[in-house]
Amino acid sequence: MTQRFVTRPDAGGFRVTDIWTGEVAVIAMTRQTGLSEEDAEHTAKLLNSRSEREDRTVVQ
């Protein structure tokens, strides 16, 4: 399965990007930019794990 959240280098370190929207991931109203590579990878892993567990069924 393709991972939704990936890490990318940015001017201040690394960022976590949502590849579905192209936007930087936001956690608790904080953009996930300027992170160390280790922190960015950890954050992306957590977000991907959460994304894979969510039920995307449309309830009618």
C-alpha positions in Angstrom: 0.0 0.0 0.0 1.3 3.5 -0.9 2.1 5.6 2.1 0.0 8.7 2.4 2.6 10.7 4.5 6.2 11.1 3.3 9.2 13.1 4.5 10.9 15.7 2.3 13.8 18.0 3.0 13.0 21.7 3.5 14.9 24.8 4.3 15.0 24.2 8.1 15.4 20.4 8.1 12.6 18.0 7.0 8.9 18.2 6.7 6.1 15.6 6.6 3.9 15.9 3.5 0.5 14.5 2.8 0.8 13.2 -0.8 -3.0 13.1 -1.3 -3.2 16.9 -0.9 0.4 18.0 -1.4 0.2 20.0 1.9 2.4 19.8 4.9 0.9 17.7 7.7 -0.5 19.5 10.7 -0.7 18.1 14.2 -2.4 20.1 16.9 -2.4 23.2 14.7 1.4 22.9 14.2 2.8 22.4 10.7 5.3 19.6 10.6 8.2 21.4 9.1 11.8 22.1 10.3 12.0 18.7 11.9 15.1 16.5 12.3 15.1 13.6 9.8 14.5 11.2 12.7 11.5 13.2 14.0 10.0 13.6 10.5 10.3 9.8 9.8 8.8 9.0 13.2 5.9 11.4 12.6 5.2 10.1 9.1 5.2 6.5 10.4 2.7 7.3 13.1 0.4 9.2 10.7 0.6 6.4 8.1 -0.3 3.8 10.8 -3.3 5.9 11.8 -4.3 6.5 8.2 -4.2 2.7 7.4 -6.4 1.9 10.4 -9.2 4.3 9.7 -12.4 3.0 8.2 -13.2 5.0 5.1 -16.6 3.5 4.5 -19.3 5.9 3.4 -22.4 5.6 5.6 -25.7 6.3 3.9 
